Amino acid sequence: MQARPLRSRPRSWGRVNAFADGVPVDLYDQDNQERLASRRVVPESASAPGTRKNVIAKVARCIDADWLVASPPARRWLLEQDNPEDEGASTRGWLPRGKVGMLAAGGGVGKTMALVSLAISVATGRKWFGLTVGSTGRVLLALAEEDLEEVQRRIFHAAHRLRLTEAERERVVELIVIAPLAGTMVALLERDGAGNVLTSALHADLVQVLNAAEDWALVVLDPLARWAGIDGENDNALATRFVETVETLVRAPGAPTVLVAHHTSKAARREGDSTASAARGASALTDGMRWVATMVPGTIGKLRTVRIEVAKSNYSHPGDPIDLVREDNGALSLLPKEAMRAEVERDRGEKERKLDARVLEAIGKGQFTSADDLRSIVQCGKSPLSAAIARLKASGRLSKASKADPFVVVS
């Protein structure tokens, strides 16, 4: 459902803005309750003791006969990627609408700026780094590490890069809600006196903001470490409960996509890992998320680059990686593929030649006893080392008599 343009904001928007400014407000007045009753997200802890309904009985049903013969509803996408391979469809799904996903990267790589740019694209319909916005709508940017001035800087630089029209700027103002929450305890889970894990009061606050408006397309929670609470990042049981709690936000009016920003592990950053396992902490986080993408930094000459790559997608083809340039102010833009291709190849080739030389030198001197020692000596990750050894074997510069024998440098 497309977000309707707002020439005059509904009464609820005054309350949303006041809430964002930290002013105590009643988002649950009678008019608002009646208008949004059928679309409301109900916090898990809302039922009073003894009044809880059977959750399974509420959703259990027999399969409709036409499910076996009629086509299912078309999936909705928040973002779509060009699909030159299929002449019958110009685009293919990239990021699904109404699901929970994760964007993982090391600190300072550009997660927050990428998500701010995504918010502007979802509000305006402008492409996000070459991807088509499949469904526009309202956006909540809940940024737990940023204050108001920092959010303003990020929005300015992201918008400036897009050169928005007056109409697009109007949509940004109307459709993006910011929640700068630096210094605020925002954990969605907490424990009671008996140690039981419950949804927090902050979860109810978040639900109130979402229930106060319609047509939500995207909710951003940044970063996971603050929203998951103590041990929510490292304990698999708590991580699963956190994912379940975030999934309740998908039931907000408009059925938004919920994206959680997260950090990658030290090992992943050291080895340049772009798989789903690069995300820091419990594996239950990426197992539970329906979509996971990573951002890996790099350099091309003097340019700072970032590659966004889908590491997991339960509902779509992962598509091609997206290569970006990061400016000094943090703004991101597409790396011009045609203009930069030769320079990229030259830079990659030079790095590979230097690594190959270090590997040959280390093997020739025999100063290691394991693969870990060798990686430490040549200062690279597992994947780059494997690629270097494969290149050296293919070129005849390394050989071994049998699988059990050590490599020998061929002069």
N, C-alpha and C positions, 0 to 999 in steps of 0.2 A: 504493500500500500504506500503510495507516494504521500509525503507530508504535504498537507495543504499550506499554501502561502498564508502568512499571518500579516494582515494589514493592521489589525488591532489585536493585541494579545488578550487571551481569555483572562478572567479574574485570577485564575490560579497562578498566572505568571508573576504577579506581584509578590505572591507568597514564595515562589521559587527563588526569585531574585533576592528577597529579604533573607531567606534561609541561607543562600550562598554567601551573603554578607555577614552571616553570623548573628542575625537578629532572630530571637525566638518568635516563631509564628505557628499558627494552627493551620496545618495543611489538610486537616481532616474536617473542615466545616461541612454542614449538612448538604449544601448545594453540590459541593465537590464529591461527597460520598455518593450521592444519587447519580451524578453524571458518569462517574467512573466505576461504579460498583461491579459491573460485569467484567472490567478489565484489570481489577486490582490484584497486585501481588500480595499474598497473605503471608506474613512472617511465620516461620515454623513454630514459634513459641506463642502464637496468637490464641490457640485454643486453651480454654480454662481446664483445670484438672477435672476429669470425669465427663467432659463434653467432646473428647476427641472422636472423630469419625474414622471409620475403616478406610484407610487410604487405598488398599488394594481393591476393595469392593467398589470404590468410586470410579476406578478406571478400567476394571476387568470387563471384558465383553467378548462376544463371539465375533469371528471374522465375517465380514459382509461377503456375500457370494460374488458381488461384482469386483471385489479385490482381485479375484483370480483371472478375470478376463479384461477388465477395463484398465486403461493406463492410470497410474497414480498421479496425484497432483504434481505439477512441475516444481522442482526445487527452486527456492528463491536464493539469490546470491547478493551479497553485499558488494563484492568485487568480482569482475570477470576479466579473463585474459584473452588476447587475440588468439584465434585458432585457425592458422593457415592450413592445417592438415585436413580439416573437415570442410568441404565445400558447402555442406548443408547448414553449417552454423558458423557465423563469423566470430563468435566468442565461445569460450568454455569457462565453467565455473572455477573460481580461484579461492575465494573466502565465502563460506556459506552464511546466509542470514539466519539469525535465530539460534546460533550455536555458541558454545564457549570455546575460545581459543587463547593461544599464548604467543607473544612475541618475545624471544629471548636473545639477550646480547650481553656483552661485558659492559661495565660501567663506563660512561662517556662515549659510547659508540654512536648513539643517536636514537635510542628507542623512543624517548619522550617526544623528540622533534618529529620523528616519523609518524607517531600517533596523533600529534597535533595537526600535522599535514593531512592525515587521513580524516580527521574530524572535519576539516575545512572542505575536503573533497566530498564527503558524505552529505554535508549540508548544501553544497552548491551544485553537485553533479559533475564537477571538474575531474579529469582523470587523476589518479594517484600513481605517480611514477609509471605512467603508461598503461595502467589498468583501468578498465571502465567501471564506473560506479553503477551497479545493477539496480540498486534501490536507495533513493535518498531519504532523508528524514532527520529527526532530532538526535542530538549527540550530547552525552554527558561525559565530560573530561574530569575524572576524579583523580587528582594528582597529589599523592601524599608526600612527595618530596619537594614540592614547589610552593613558594608564596605567590601573592597576587602579582607583584611586579615581575617576577620571573615568568609567570604564565603570559603576561602581557608581552614581554619580549619575544617569547616563542611564537605567539600568534602573529605578531607583527612581521617577524622574519619569514615565517611560513607563508603568510598572505602576500607579502611583498614579492616573493619568488614566483607566485602564481599570477601576479598582475590582475587581480580581481576587478571585475566591472562593478559599477555602482549597484546593480541588481544583485550580484553575487555577494557583495559586502552586506547588503540588507539581509540576505538569507543567513549569512554567518551570525549576524547579530540576533536574528530571530530564533535560530535553530540550535545554537551551541550554548550549553550551560556549563560553566566552569566551576570547579570546586577545588580551590587551592588549599591544601590541608597540611602543609608542612608544620610540624610540631604538634599535630593532633594524633591521638591514639585512634587508629582506624581499623583495628582487627575485627573481622566479621565473626569470629568465634571467641568464646570465653568459657571458663569453667565456673560451676557453682560451688557452694561450700563443700559438697560431697565429691567434687572432682569430675562431675558429669560435664560433657562438652555441649554447649548451647550456642545458638546464634546470639550475637551481641546486640546491645541497644543501638550501636552504630549501623547494624544491618537494618533495623527498623527505620532509622533516619534515612538511609539510602532508599529504602522502599517508598517512604513518603515522598521523596523528591520525584521518583519515577512515576508514582501514582498521580502526581499533580499535573501531568501533561499527557499528551497523546503522541502517537507516531514516532516513538523512539526507534532509531535504526542502529545506534551504536552506543555502547557503554564501555568506557576505558577505565580500568583500575590499575594504577601505576604507583609503586611496584608491588609485586606479590609479597615480598618479604614483610611489608607493613600491613597488608590487608589480610594475610593468612594468620598473623599472630604468633605467639611463642610456640615453637616446635611445629607449627603448621607447614613449614618448609621442609623439615627433615624427617618427620614421623609419617610413615605411609598411611596409617589409619587417620591421622588428623588431616593429611593432605587430601585424602579421598573425601573426607567430610567438608573440607574447604571447597573442593570442586563442586560437590553437591549443593553447597550454599550459594556459590556463584551461579549455578544453573537456575536457581529460583529467579534470578533477575531477568532471565530470558522470557519469563511470563509477563513482564511489564508491558504496558500498552504499546503496540507496534511490533512486539516480538523482536527485540534488538539482538544483534550480535554483541557478545561480551568479550572483550579482549583484555587479557591480563599481561602486563609487562613483567618480565622476570629477568634475573641475571643468569649468565652462564657460569660454569665452574672454572676454577683456575686451570685445571688440566685441559679443559676444552679450549680455553683461550690460548693456552700455550701451544696446543697442537692444531689450532685452526679448525676444530671440529664444528661442523654445521649440521649434525644429525640431531634428532630429538633428545638423545642422551646428553647433549651438551648442556642442557638446562640444569641449574644447580639444585641439589637437594633430592628429595624422595622421588623415586620413579613413578609413584602414583599420580604425581602432578601431570606429567606428560601422557601417562596411560589414560587418565580421565579426560583430559582435554581432547576435543574432537579435531582440533587443527593446531599445529605448532609450526612457527616459522622462526628462523634464526637470522641474526645480523652479524656478519664477520667483517672486521675492518681490514684494510690493506693500504697499499700505496702504489701509485703509478707515477714514477718520476717525483715531482713535487706535490702531486695531488694526493689528498687523503680520500680513500674510497671506502665504500661499504657495500657488501653484497647481502641482499635479502634472499633467502632460500626457504621454500616450504619443506620442512623436515618430516611432517606427518599431516595427512589429510584423509579423513575417513570417508569423505564423500566426493572427492574430485581428484583429477590428475594434478600432481604437484606443480606442473608448469615449469617454465624456465626461470633461472635465477634473475634477479633484478640488480643491476650494478649502478651504484650512485656515487656522486661526488659530494663530499662534505665540506662546506665553507667554514671560514673562521668563526662566523656567528652561529654555527650549528645547523644552518639551513641545508637541506638535502635537495639534490636535483639529479635527473638521469644522466648517467655517463654517456656521452655521444658515441654510440657504438661504432659507426663507420669511421668517424674522425680519429677515434682513439684505438681502433683495433690493432694497427701496426705497432703503436707504442706499447700497448698491453702485451703483445707477443714478444716484443724486444725485451721488455722488463721481465716477463716470465722466463724467457730464455736465459737472460743473464743470471737470474736467481738460481735457475736449475744448474747452470754451468758451475757456479760457485759452490753449490751444495755437492755436486758430483765430485768436484776437486777435493772438498773436505772429507767426503766419504772414502775416496781412494787413498788419501793420505793416512786416515785413521786405520783403515784395513791393512795398508802396507806396513805400518808401524806395529800393528797388533797390540795396541794399548787398551784393549777392552776385553771383557769376559762374557758379556751378554748384550742383547739388543738394547736394553735400557742404558747400558754404559755407552754404547755407540751413539744413541740418540743424544745423550748428554754431551758427548765430545763434539759432535757435529752441530749441536744446538738446533734440533728440528723435532717435529712430532713424528708419530708413527706412520701416518699416511705419506708425508713427504719423503721419509727415509725409504719406505717400500718402493715408491715411484723412482727414487734415485737409483736404487739397486737394480730395478727392472731395466732402467735406461742403460746402466753400465753393463749389465749382462747382454742386452740386445746389441750393444756396440762392440762387444768382445773385450771390453776392458776389465771385466771381472769373470771369473770362472770357478767352478768347483768340481772335483772328480766325482763326488757322489753327494747325496742329500745330507749325509752325516758329516761330510768334510767341511772345513772352513773355506771361505772365499779366498781366492788368490788373485792378486793384481797382475794383469797381463801387460807386460811392457810393450 
